[in-house]
Amino acid sequence: MCKINDIYQTELEYLKDGIKNSSNPYHTFTLSSLNGIYPESRTIVLRGLDFDPLKIYFNADYRSPKIQELTKNHFCSALFYDRKRKIQLRFKCQAVLHYQNNISRKIWSNTVLQSRKCYMGPHSPSKSLDEWHPNIPLEYLKTDPDKEHSKEGYINFTHVELKIMESDLLQLHHDGHIRFKVINGNKLFFVSP
């Protein structure tokens, strides 16, 4: 008998481990949003997780296309895949953007200097350039900014909360795949793989 509650709880623990463990395949995931009528996908670093209700978190530059897309349409999807264990997690999500508020300030205050310099870039992410630029202040190519100077990056910092509306888990097995959905964190049911 397949116990989907146990499988689901195991995957939530793998997600939790993925926050700090960069060797965990769930440390990064694919986020898809809509750019008008076209989907856009990109790799994101998992920064946080809440279980009840299920939410995942990441950070982004406010000037980036993904934030502009999520501002226009809050609905998106997140895809995690563990190649070794052959498990795929798909989430239908609603994004909540925390920009220049108490939540973003709290997350920023715990952001290391090395990461803060990524938000200090003079160019908006995805902007066309005439020549290559690392998009961090040149004086910080080989070092981190001091705490005071790093505060300049906060204007571009956004903390994104993804409220999970539906989870779809697929475990690939040579003798029969297991697939099920979780709606609003509590209704689990099998679906055909």
N, C-alpha and C positions, 0 to 999 in steps of 0.2 A: 504494500500500500504506500503510495506516495504522499508524504506529509508536507503539503505546500506551506503551511505556517512555519515549519522548521526551516525549509529552504529559504523562505522570505527573510526570516530573522537572521539566518547565516549571511545572506547578501547585504543586509543592513549593517552587520558588523564589519564586513569587508569594506563597505563604503566608509564607515567610521575610521577604519585603519588607513584608508586612502588619503585622508586629510593630511596626515603628517608623514606617511610612509611613501616616499617617491618611487619605490620599486613596486608598489602595489599598482596594478593596471587601472584601478579606479581613481588613482591620483589625478589623472586627466580624463576628460570626457569631451564629447562632441556636442556643442550647442547649436541648434538650428533655429533661425528666426526668419521672418519674412521681410524682404526688401521690395516693397511694392507687391508684385505677384510672384517674384522669384524667391525660392528659399536660399538662405546663406548659411553655411556651416563653418565652424571653426573649433579648434581645440582650446579647452579651458582648463585651468587648474582648480580642483576642488579645494575650497577653503573652509567649509563648515557644513554641519549637518544637524538637524533637529529631527527627533523621532515622532513626536506626538503633538501636532500633526507633522507629517514628513515634509521637510524642507531641505534644500541644498543651497549652498552659498558660494559665490565667487566674487572677485574684485575685477574692476575694469576701469579704463580711462573714459571719462564722461564724454570726451570728444569722439570716441570710436563709433564706427558704423553700427556695431551691434547694439550699443546703447540707444542710438537714434532709432533703430528698428524697434527695439523693445519699448521705447517711449510711444511710438505710433501704434504698436500692436503688442500687448502684453503677453500674448500666447506664444509659446515656443516649445521646443522639445529638447531633451537631453538624452544622450546615448552613451552608455558605458559598456565596455566589452573586455572580458578576461579570456585571452586567447588560450592560455594553458588549461584553464578549467572549462572552457567552451561555454561560457555563460554571457548572455546579453541582457542588459537592463535598459529598457526604454521608459522614459517618463514624459507624460504630457504635463506641461507646467504653465503657471501664470507668474510672470515676473513682477516683483516689486522693487523699484529702484530707490536706494537710500543714498541721496546726494545732499550734502551740506545739511545734514540733520544729526540728531543725537546718536543715532546708530552708526552712521558713517564716521563721525568723530571718534567714537569709541573704538571702532575697528582700526581707523588710521593711527590712533595712539598706540596700538599694539603691533603696527606694521614696522618691520625692521628697516633700517636705513638703506640697505642694499635694494630692497623692493621699492622704497619711496622714490628713489631716483628715476624709476621707470615712468613716474607720473610728472616728472619735471621737464619732459621733452618739449622743445619749442614747436613741434609740428603735431597736428592732429593725426592719430593713427589712420593709415591707408591714404594719406594725402600724397598726390603726385609730387615728386621732387625732381629737380634738374640734375642732381647728383646725389650719391649715397650720403646719408647722415645717420649716425647711430640713434638719433632721437633721444639722447640724454645729454645733459650739459657736458660739454667736452672736457671740462676740468674734472669730471667724475668718471672718466673712462676706466681708470685703473684703481679708483678708490671710491669710498662712499661719502656722501655729503655729511656735514655735521647736522645735528638735530635741528638747529635753528634754520639753516638754509633749506633743509628738506621740507620744511613746512610749506614752501612755495608749491609743492606738488599736490597739496590737498585740494586745491581748486579744481583739479582734474580727476579726483578720486571718486569712485562710485562703488558701493557695496551692493551686490545684487542678491536678492532673496528669490528663490524659485519655489513657489508653493506647488507641491505635487498633487495633481488632480487624479492621475491614473498612472499606475505602474504596470509594465508588461515585462515579465521575466521569461526567458527562454534558456533552457539547459539542453545542449546538444548531446545526444547519446547514440551510439551505433545501434543499440537495440530498442530505440524509441525515445524521441525527444519529449521533454516535459515543458509545457508552456502554460502560464496562468496570468491572470490580471488581478490587480488590486485597485478597487475604486475608492477614492477618498480615504485611503488608509485602513479600511476595515472589511470590505467585501471581497473575498478571494474566490475566484472560480477559474476552472480550467478552460482553456481555449485550444483549438486544434493548432498544432505547430505548422 
